[in-house]
Amino acid sequence: MGSVDGQSLVINNGFAVLGTQSPYYAAAVTLTSWPNACTRLVADPSTIAASASVLGLIIENTGPLVGLSSPTTFNIVTNMNPPGAAAVFDVTTSSCGSVLPGGNSLQATSGTVTLTSVSSTNVTGTFSVDFGSTVGTLTGSFSAPVCAGLSFGEFVDPDAGAATCEP
């Protein structure tokens, strides 16, 4: 699994959101230690997890992701020019601030996300994402149910001004 800046990713919950980032097809996969994340975000998309580790994977493609016929690998790109992927890691305090240097989440600088299966109800795959040679790498696999009731736009770009911190 690995660690980033001395912080480990603890996964006991995960979910996916499918949608579009016009004109591209997109999937967002969240792997976290935060209990009942999907249910909580459906109730309030601006909620921020307290005392949690979170890895967010965003994949964009020029063609549909649902029904991929074979495993497809997406490289981490910094400009999100599809096809490509991005990964963001954070560990939050009890007041929802980041424990990482500078108080900010970290964005992966290289690596891959491989989708092995995408349906309207579940997204499975693997990841190997690097946050810099001195910061760390995270690797693993996921099977994330699609979070019904949460739209891609709400999840990826919540209204930060109305954020609620929840343990």
BALUM-733589 format. One record per residue: residue number from 1; residue in one letter; z, y, x of N, C-alpha, C, O, CB in turn. Coordinates in steps of 0.001 Angstrom, whole numbers, padded with zeros to 6 digits. Glycine has a CB too. Layout:
   pos   code       n.Z       n.Y       n.X      ca.Z      ca.Y      ca.X       c.Z       c.Y       c.X       o.Z       o.Y       o.X      cb.Z      cb.Y      cb.X
   NUM      A         Z         Y         X         Z         Y         X         Z         Y         X         Z         Y         X         Z         Y         X
...
This chain:
   pos   code       n.Z       n.Y       n.X      ca.Z      ca.Y      ca.X       c.Z       c.Y       c.X       o.Z       o.Y       o.X      cb.Z      cb.Y      cb.X
     1      M    000000   -001179    000826    000000    000000    000000    000000    001248    000875   -000858    002109    000683    001202   -000005   -000942
     2      G    000920    001384    001825    000939    002521    002731    001847    003641    002273    002548    003531    001268   -000434    003045    002904
     3      S    001817    004725    003035    002589    005914    002680    001831    007157    003136    000954    007097    003997    004010    005868    003315
     4      V    002196    008278    002536    001589    009562    002867    002718    010519    003203    003596    010779    002380    000702    010110    001690
     5      D    002686    011039    004419    003714    011947    004892    005116    011373    004666    006041    012091    004286    003578    013295    004197
     6      G    005252    010071    004906    006531    009394    004764    006915    009044    003340    007990    008486    003122    007582    010228    005343
     7      Q    006082    009349    002373    006368    009069    000964    005525    007899    000487    004315    007864    000712    006103    010316    000090
     8      S    006166    006941   -000172    005469    005760   -000683    004986    005979   -002106    005577    006738   -002873    006377    004538   -000625
     9      L    003903    005299   -002440    003410    005283   -003808    004078    004110   -004517    003912    002960   -004111    001841    005172   -003859
    10      V    004828    004396   -005569    005466    003373   -006381    004674    003297   -007684    004561    004284   -008410    006998    003692   -006638
    11      I    004126    002114   -007973    003312    001962   -009181    003998    000979   -010121    004154   -000196   -009789    001871    001479   -008831
    12      N    004399    001448   -011272    004836    000539   -012331    004254    000981   -013671    004703    000552   -014734    006381    000484   -012403
    13      N    003246    001845   -013595    002594    002356   -014782    001225    002891   -014366    001060    003376   -013247    003457    003460   -015477
    14      G    000280    002808   -015231   -001036    003363   -014944   -001849    003479   -016215   -001612    002773   -017195   -001774    002505   -013918
    15      F   -002809    004379   -016180   -003704    004530   -017322   -005001    005168   -016842   -005078    005706   -015738   -003045    005384   -018448
    16      A   -006015    005097   -017693   -007320    005688   -017379   -007766    006560   -018539   -007362    006356   -019684   -008378    004589   -017082
    17      V   -008603    007530   -018224   -009239    008383   -019230   -010723    008425   -018881   -011089    008668   -017731   -008600    009844   -019268
    18      L   -011569    008189   -019870   -013014    008220   -019673   -013584    009454   -020359   -013077    009890   -021392   -013680    006929   -020218
    19      G   -014641    010012   -019779   -015238    011181   -020400   -016422    011674   -019609   -017045    010925   -018857   -014220    012282   -020546
    20      T   -016727    012948   -019787   -017820    013564   -019052   -017343    014873   -018440   -016477    015559   -018982   -019039    013800   -019969
    21      Q   -017922    015190   -017316   -017813    016485   -016676   -019257    016932   -016610   -019920    016768   -015586   -017087    016436   -015229
    22      S   -019736    017488   -017685   -021159    017750   -017896   -021860    018227   -016617   -021403    019171   -015973   -021334    018787   -018997
    23      P   -022964    017578   -016254   -023691    016526   -016965   -023339    015121   -016469   -024127    014194   -016658   -025180    016753   -016824
    24      Y   -022191    014947   -015850   -021843    013670   -015225   -020893    012844   -016082   -020199    013367   -016955   -021221    013912   -013867
    25      Y   -020878    011538   -015812   -019944    010614   -016443   -018721    010510   -015531   -018859    010523   -014308   -020604    009200   -016693
    26      A   -017527    010407   -016119   -016329    010462   -015298   -015252    009502   -015788   -015192    009138   -016962   -015787    011870   -015272
    27      A   -014407    009107   -014842   -013202    008333   -015137   -012074    008918   -014304   -012260    009251   -013134   -013404    006799   -014837
    28      A   -010913    009039   -014912   -009712    009463   -014194   -008706    008331   -014327   -008388    007904   -015437   -009134    010830   -014753
    29      V   -008208    007849   -013201   -007215    006776   -013189   -005947    007341   -012580   -005979    007930   -011499   -007721    005516   -012393
    30      T   -004827    007161   -013273   -003536    007615   -012769   -002645    006407   -012553   -002453    005590   -013453   -002872    008625   -013745
    31      L   -002106    006304   -011352   -001158    005253   -010993    000152    005949   -010663    000177    006849   -009823   -001676    004371   -009779
    32      T    001245    005547   -011311    002477    006310   -011189    003729    005458   -011382    003672    004329   -011869    002476    007431   -012184
    33      S    004847    006031   -010988    006153    005418   -011249    006751    005977   -012537    007813    005524   -012965    007116    005656   -010061
    34      W    006099    006943   -013158    006604    007621   -014351    006446    006732   -015573    005318    006379   -015920    005875    008957   -014567
    35      P    007539    006353   -016242    007459    005448   -017394    006710    006059   -018578    006812    007258   -018837    008852    005052   -017832
    36      N    005966    005230   -019283    005277    005623   -020519    004409    006868   -020361    004377    007723   -021246    006289    005862   -021609
    37      A    003711    006970   -019245    002944    008175   -018930    001892    008489   -019995    001779    009639   -020420    002272    008022   -017577
    38      C    001135    007509   -020425    000081    007752   -021414    000671    008321   -022702    000208    009347   -023200   -000692    006450   -021712
    39      T    001679    007666   -023234    002310    008102   -024481    002840    009517   -024361    002674    010324   -025276    003442    007154   -024868
    40      R    003476    009826   -023241    004047    011151   -023038    002957    012228   -022944    003116    013327   -023475    004907    011162   -021774
    41      L    001863    011907   -022271    000783    012885   -022122   -000015    013083   -023406   -000531    014173   -023651   -000147    012455   -021013
    42      V   -000119    012043   -024223   -000773    012203   -025520    000051    013180   -026364   -000511    014034   -027050   -000930    010823   -026249
    43      A    001367    013057   -026313    002241    013954   -027076    002173    015389   -026556    002227    016337   -027339    003685    013453   -027025
    44      D    002053    015550   -025224    001986    016888   -024624    001229    016788   -023302    001823    016435   -022283    003424    017489   -024405
    45      P   -000092    017097   -023297   -000916    016949   -022090   -000472    017820   -020915   -000889    017571   -019784   -002337    017270   -022418
    46      S    000349    018817   -021148    000788    019685   -020056    002086    019201   -019404    002618    019869   -018517    000972    021100   -020568
    47      T    002597    018050   -019836    003835    017513   -019276    003648    017124   -017817    002623    016556   -017440    004308    016304   -020087
    48      I    004647    017434   -017002    004652    017077   -015590    005779    016067   -015363    006876    016221   -015900    004829    018346   -014679
    49      A    005502    015040   -014567    006482    013987   -014296    007513    014447   -013269    007159    014939   -012198    005779    012719   -013802
    50      A    008791    014281   -013607    009872    014578   -012666    010247    013305   -011914    010194    012208   -012470    011111    015167   -013405
    51      S    010625    013458   -010657    011086    012344   -009826    010128    011164   -009873    010540    010030   -010119    012468    011897   -010268
    52      A    008857    011431   -009638    007835    010383   -009748    006840    010474   -008602    006619    011541   -008030    007099    010483   -011092
    53      S    006244    009330   -008282    005097    009335   -007374    003852    009148   -008228    003858    008389   -009197    005216    008210   -006268
    54      V    002778    009852   -007856    001559    009843   -008660    000346    009825   -007731    000257    010623   -006798    001509    011075   -009613
    55      L   -000586    008907   -007994   -001889    008920   -007339   -002928    009085   -008432   -003037    008252   -009331   -002139    007611   -006493
    56      G   -003688    010164   -008349   -004765    010395   -009299   -006101    010135   -008638   -006382    010665   -007563   -004710    011821   -009854
    57      L   -006927    009321   -009275   -008269    009016   -008785   -009264    009532   -009815   -009172    009188   -010993   -008457    007474   -008530
    58      I   -010204    010346   -009383   -011251    010840   -010281   -012591    010378   -009740   -012914    010594   -008572   -011207    012402   -010416
    59      I   -013363    009741   -010601   -014662    009206   -010210   -015723    009863   -011087   -015583    009900   -012310   -014703    007641   -010340
    60      E   -016785    010382   -010467   -017902    010948   -011211   -019188    010239   -010799   -019389    009917   -009629   -018012    012479   -010970
    61      N   -020053    010004   -011785   -021294    009289   -011534   -022426    009954   -012321   -022191    010621   -013328   -021156    007790   -011918
    62      T   -023641    009761   -011848   -024799    010321   -012546   -025201    009468   -013746   -025934    009939   -014615   -025977    010454   -011588
    63      G   -024737    008228   -013806   -025018    007339   -014925   -023726    006862   -015557   -022647    007084   -015005   -025861    006146   -014471
    64      P   -023819    006207   -016713   -022622    005735   -017410   -021760    004807   -016542   -022276    004003   -015766   -023025    005012   -018685
    65      L   -020438    004937   -016693   -019509    004062   -015976   -019154    002839   -016814   -018970    001749   -016272   -018235    004830   -015597
    66      V   -019055    003010   -018134   -018726    001886   -019009   -019854    000872   -018931   -021025    001213   -019097   -018498    002356   -020482
    67      G   -019486   -000387   -018674   -020470   -001455   -018609   -021154   -001614   -017267   -022236   -002198   -017196   -021488   -001231   -019632
    68      L   -020541   -001102   -016183   -021135   -001324   -014857   -021418   -002805   -014674   -020562   -003637   -014977   -020198   -000804   -013726
    69      S   -022600   -003149   -014184   -022986   -004557   -014091   -022445   -005246   -012846   -022420   -006476   -012794   -024482   -004675   -014113
    70      S   -022013   -004491   -011847   -021439   -005082   -010634   -020484   -004063   -010023   -020555   -002877   -010344   -022559   -005499   -009605
    71      P   -019587   -004521   -009138   -018674   -003575   -008493   -019445   -002430   -007830   -020452   -002651   -007159   -017803   -004299   -007451
    72      T   -018960   -001219   -008028   -019619   -000036   -007499   -018609    000779   -006702   -017523    001087   -007193   -020242    000812   -008637
    73      T   -018973    001126   -005472   -018080    001870   -004584   -018478    003336   -004545   -019652    003677   -004405   -018100    001273   -003165
    74      F   -017473    004194   -004671   -017660    005643   -004628   -016896    006185   -003430   -015706    005912   -003274   -017180    006322   -005956
    75      N   -017570    006944   -002589   -016921    007556   -001429   -016133    008786   -001852   -016532    009513   -002763   -017960    007930   -000357
    76      I   -015004    009010   -001175   -014249    010240   -001376   -015103    011384   -000846   -015561    011357    000296   -012844    010187   -000662
    77      V   -015311    012389   -001692   -016076    013565   -001298   -015235    014801   -001597   -014439    014803   -002537   -017455    013624   -002040
    78      T   -015408    015833   -000812   -014606    017033   -001015   -015267    018015   -001970   -014599    018901   -002503   -014345    017707    000307
    79      N   -016565    017872   -002194   -017254    018812   -003084   -017533    018241   -004464   -018135    018922   -005295   -018546    019246   -002462
    80      M   -017111    017005   -004732   -017340    016303   -005999   -018765    016441   -006497   -019004    016765   -007660   -016395    016817   -007051
    81      N   -019712    016190   -005600   -021115    016152   -005964   -021463    014694   -006257   -021677    013924   -005321   -022028    016754   -004828
    82      P   -021525    014293   -007530   -021685    012892   -007902   -022931    012249   -007318   -023924    012937   -007080   -021718    012769   -009385
    83      P   -022898    010944   -007084   -021729    010109   -007319   -020669    010329   -006237   -020991    010532   -005066   -022135    008633   -007371
    84      G   -019423    010286   -006644   -018341    010486   -005693   -016989    010332   -006356   -016882    010124   -007564   -018449    011851   -005048
    85      A   -015957    010440   -005527   -014586    010286   -006011   -013681    011271   -005298   -014009    011784   -004228   -014083    008841   -005804
    86      A   -012553    011520   -005902   -011508    012347   -005298   -010184    011638   -005542   -010041    010901   -006517   -011497    013813   -005893
    87      A   -009220    011860   -004659   -007892    011277   -004822   -006852    012335   -004476   -006978    013053   -003485   -007716    010008   -003930
    88      V   -005812    012416   -005323   -004734    013370   -005131   -003417    012606   -005225   -003224    011796   -006131   -004801    014532   -006183
    89      F   -002505    012873   -004274   -001206    012197   -004229   -000091    013224   -004269   -000181    014284   -003649   -001082    011317   -002966
    90      D    000968    012896   -005010    002141    013761   -005042    003383    012925   -005335    003311    011859   -005945    001972    014881   -006101
    91      V    004505    013433   -004888    005820    012889   -005226    006638    014090   -005672    006764    015070   -004937    006502    012112   -003998
    92      T    007195    014014   -006881    007885    015166   -007436    009403    015034   -007372    009956    013935   -007323    007456    015376   -008858
    93      T    010048    016189   -007373    011510    016260   -007400    011975    016195   -008859    011158    016106   -009775    012027    017572   -006701
    94      S    013280    016240   -009062    013821    016207   -010426    013459    017463   -011212    013537    017465   -012441    015338    016045   -010385
    95      S    013061    018539   -010516    012628    019758   -011206    011101    019903   -011179    010573    020986   -011432    013284    020993   -010564
    96      C    010396    018808   -010870    008933    018705   -010898    008216    019405   -009745    006989    019497   -009762    008433    019263   -012178
    97      G    008935    019891   -008761    008283    020421   -007571    007855    019286   -006667    008361    018170   -006785    009212    021382   -006819
    98      S    006935    019558   -005774    006462    018536   -004843    007411    018423   -003654    007906    019435   -003157    005033    018858   -004362
    99      V    007668    017196   -003195    008468    016993   -001982    007588    017047   -000737    008099    017020    000383    009213    015648   -002045
   100      L    006281    017121   -000922    005353    017126    000205    005339    018499    000882    005716    019492    000259    003933    016742   -000263
   101      P    004914    018572    002136    004915    019838    002868    004183    020947    002113    003099    020734    001569    004282    019645    004233
   102      G    004781    022111    002089    004178    023240    001399    004371    023200   -000104    003926    024103   -000813    002725    023298    001708
   103      G    005032    022156   -000600    005276    022046   -002036    004041    021772   -002855    004007    022083   -004045    005907    023281   -002527
   104      N    003013    021191   -002235    001750    020929   -002938    001340    019472   -002824    001696    018785   -001866    000641    021821   -002388
   105      S    000587    019010   -003814    000001    017677   -003727   -001029    017661   -002602   -001510    018708   -002170   -000647    017260   -005080
   106      L   -001359    016463   -002136   -002329    016310   -001047   -003604    015682   -001574   -003554    014774   -002403   -001745    015457    000096
   107      Q   -004745    016157   -001098   -006047    015611   -001483   -006574    014738   -000362   -006511    015114    000808   -007055    016742   -001813
   108      A   -007094    013570   -000720   -007664    012660    000274   -008863    013308    000954   -009625    014053    000338   -008076    011324   -000379
   109      T   -009007    013006    002239   -010117    013554    003012   -011240    012536    003208   -012373    012912    003510   -009619    014037    004362
   110      S   -010934    011262    003038   -011956    010226    003169   -011458    008961    002485   -010307    008882    002057   -012297    009952    004667
   111      G   -012343    007972    002389   -011983    006697    001794   -012947    006310    000698   -014024    006890    000562   -010577    006746    001251
   112      T   -012540    005306   -000095   -013390    004796   -001170   -012555    004400   -002380   -011373    004072   -002279   -014213    003598   -000683
   113      V   -013224    004446   -003531   -012701    003874   -004771   -013797    002950   -005279   -014936    003379   -005460   -012308    004996   -005847
   114      T   -013460    001685   -005512   -014432    000724   -006031   -014046    000353   -007451   -012937   -000118   -007702   -014510   -000543   -005132
   115      L   -014970    000568   -008377   -014759    000140   -009755   -015357   -001247   -009904   -016544   -001448   -009647   -015392    001145   -010778
   116      T   -014532   -002210   -010321   -015021   -003581   -010495   -015375   -003878   -011941   -016206   -004743   -012220   -013982   -004576   -010009
   117      S   -014739   -003155   -012868   -015034   -003329   -014284   -014605   -002069   -015038   -013516   -001538   -014820   -014319   -004592   -014854
   118      V   -015478   -001610   -015921   -015152   -000459   -016758   -015582   -000785   -018186   -016759   -001027   -018454   -015852    000852   -016235
   119      S   -014611   -000788   -019094   -014914   -000968   -020512   -014309    000203   -021271   -013670    001067   -020672   -014366   -002336   -021051
   120      S   -014499    000237   -022546   -013933    001321   -023343   -012418    001199   -023477   -011764    002106   -023993   -014573    001344   -024721
   121      T   -011850    000065   -023007   -010407   -000142   -023129   -009679   -000325   -021800   -008450   -000269   -021772   -010154   -001331   -023982
   122      N   -010401   -000543   -020692   -009727   -000820   -019419   -010634   -000497   -018231   -011853   -000656   -018296   -009284   -002292   -019357
   123      V   -010010   -000042   -017149   -010727    000237   -015899   -010017   -000527   -014784   -008807   -000384   -014610   -010781    001792   -015589
   124      T   -010759   -001335   -014029   -010171   -002071   -012907   -010920   -001737   -011627   -012101   -001392   -011642   -010200   -003598   -013169
   125      G   -010194   -001849   -010515   -010828   -001569   -009237   -009851   -001581   -008085   -008716   -002041   -008204   -011518   -000250   -009289
   126      T   -010325   -001060   -006963   -009522   -000981   -005744   -009692    000409   -005132   -010629    001137   -005459   -009933   -002094   -004724
   127      F   -008772    000760   -004241   -008865    002046   -003553   -008352    001919   -002132   -007454    001128   -001847   -008079    003127   -004308
   128      S   -008926    002698   -001263   -008466    002886    000109   -008746    004344    000426   -009880    004719    000723   -009184    001896    001139
   129      V   -007707    005163    000362   -007883    006608    000496   -007016    007139    001637   -005846    006780    001774   -007533    007326   -000830
   130      D   -007621    007998    002446   -006972    008530    003642   -006709    010023    003460   -007568    010774    002999   -007843    008276    004902
   131      F   -005515    010423    003831   -005109    011826    003669   -005037    012552    005003   -004415    013609    005103   -003759    011908    002969
   132      G   -005669    011992    006026   -005672    012596    007358   -005029    011652    008355   -004134    010884    008001   -004937    013951    007352
   133      S   -005481    011705    009600   -005050    010736    010604   -003543    010754    010863   -002975    009723    011225   -005775    010992    011889
   134      T   -002895    011885    010688   -001451    011932    010936   -000641    011921    009646    000589    011934    009690   -001101    013167    011744
   135      V   -001311    011897    008502   -000610    011975    007221   -000426    010603    006590    000686    010257    006194   -001363    012883    006266
   136      G   -001503    009806    006485   -001360    008457    005954   -002493    008011    005059   -003362    008791    004668   -000102    008357    005208
   137      T   -002452    006714    004745   -003468    006054    003938   -002791    005251    002839   -001733    004662    003058   -004366    005145    004809
   138      L   -003394    005226    001663   -002928    004395    000557   -004038    003425    000185   -005202    003813    000086   -002509    005266   -000672
   139      T   -003676    002157   -000023   -004640    001134   -000432   -004029    000306   -001555   -002808    000181   -001651   -005045    000225    000773
   140      G   -004874   -000253   -002392   -004375   -001128   -003442   -005419   -001423   -004476   -006600   -001123   -004302   -003180   -000525   -004097
   141      S   -004966   -002020   -005563   -005851   -002348   -006677   -005195   -001860   -007966   -004000   -001565   -007999   -006146   -003888   -006738
   142      F   -005995   -001782   -009021   -005462   -001320   -010294   -006191   -001970   -011452   -007350   -002368   -011344   -005558    000194   -010397
   143      S   -005486   -002064   -012550   -006036   -002425   -013848   -005370   -001463   -014817   -004204   -001633   -015172   -005776   -003965   -014230
   144      A   -006112   -000459   -015237   -005537    000639   -016008   -006114    000672   -017417   -007320    000854   -017586   -005785    001975   -015303
   145      P   -005266    000498   -018431   -005769    000614   -019802   -006193    002052   -020096   -005570    003002   -019622   -004696    000156   -020815
   146      V   -007255    002199   -020880   -007701    003532   -021282   -006655    004108   -022239   -006222    003441   -023179   -009128    003485   -021955
   147      C   -006267    005327   -021989   -005247    006019   -022778   -005907    006666   -023993   -006441    007772   -023903   -004505    007088   -021918
   148      A   -005867    005977   -025119   -006457    006501   -026351   -005691    007744   -026785   -004462    007779   -026719   -006448    005427   -027476
   149      G   -006403    008734   -027218   -005765    009952   -027696   -005650    011047   -026657   -005231    012159   -026978   -004422    009634   -028203
   150      L   -006013    010757   -025424   -005968    011768   -024367   -007393    012021   -023914   -008075    011098   -023469   -005061    011316   -023164
   151      S   -007851    013258   -024021   -009227    013561   -023638   -009313    013868   -022152   -008332    014278   -021532   -009768    014741   -024455
   152      F   -010494    013665   -021591   -010701    013895   -020163   -010411    015342   -019793   -009769    015600   -018775   -012130    013529   -019764
   153      G   -010867    016278   -020592   -010643    017693   -020304   -009179    018084   -020317   -008743    018864   -019470   -011383    018532   -021289
   154      E   -008406    017553   -021269   -006972    017839   -021332   -006260    017291   -020108   -005399    017948   -019523   -006358    017248   -022605
   155      F   -006635    016074   -019731   -005929    015401   -018651   -006230    016026   -017299   -005318    016234   -016499   -006290    013935   -018629
   156      V   -007491    016327   -017033   -007871    016824   -015722   -007506    018300   -015536   -007202    018726   -014422   -009359    016629   -015511
   157      D   -007534    019072   -016606   -007276    020501   -016488   -006276    020966   -017554   -006646    021720   -018453   -008590    021289   -016608
   158      P   -005004    020523   -017463   -004035    020931   -018476   -003702    022411   -018362   -003940    023037   -017329   -002764    020101   -018356
   159      D   -003151    022956   -019430   -002741    024358   -019431   -001462    024488   -018612   -000362    024261   -019115   -002531    024889   -020888
   160      A   -001625    024858   -017341   -000488    024920   -016415    000565    025920   -016869    001731    025783   -016500   -000967    025283   -015019
   161      G    000194    026908   -017647    001143    027910   -018086    002176    027362   -019061    003231    027971   -019243    000413    029050   -018715
   162      A    001896    026230   -019689    002815    025672   -020682    003404    024342   -020207    003787    023513   -021033    002095    025478   -022025
   163      A    003480    024129   -018922    003947    022859   -018377    005404    022579   -018751    006255    023468   -018738    003789    022854   -016863
   164      T    005659    021314   -019084    006997    020838   -019402    007387    019790   -018375    006619    018861   -018128    007067    020261   -020847
   165      C    008546    019915   -017779    009030    018956   -016778    009881    017901   -017483    010859    018231   -018154    009853    019676   -015649
   166      E    009498    016620   -017325    010232    015515   -017973    010550    014417   -016964    009687    014011   -016185    009413    014929   -019150
   167      P    011795    013938   -016982    012156    012808   -016091    011538    011503   -016557    011740    010465   -015927    013680    012649   -016015
